[in-house]
Amino acid sequence: MNNREAIINNYIDAYNSFDIDGMMKDMADDVVFENISGGQVNMTLNGLQAFRQQAEQAKAISAAVDNQ
């Protein structure tokens, strides 16, 4: 496995376990994160702070749904 594959696999593993710090560990401070759904960009986040805020919101929503 090359470094790029390792970074992608680390992100996916962290994403699947709601490990926000793990998701962010290989990201640059000036990351631009785009969510693509149905071939369209439906969200763009600029920087680690914006990414963390969105990830924490998504984690809280998921926890709330799981607790219903």
C-alpha positions, 0 to 999 in steps of 0.5 A: 500500500502506498502513502496515498492509499494509507491516508485514504484508508485511515480517513475511511476507518476514522469516518466509520468510527466517528473519530473526528481527530483521526479523520483530520490527522492527515489533513492540511490546515488549509484543507478544502473539503467538498461533499459530492452527492449525485455528481454535485458538490453540495457542501464546501468546507474551507480549513480544519476548523470548518471541517471539525465543526461540520464533523461534530454536527454530523456526529451529534445528529447521528447520535441523536438518531441512534438514541431515538 
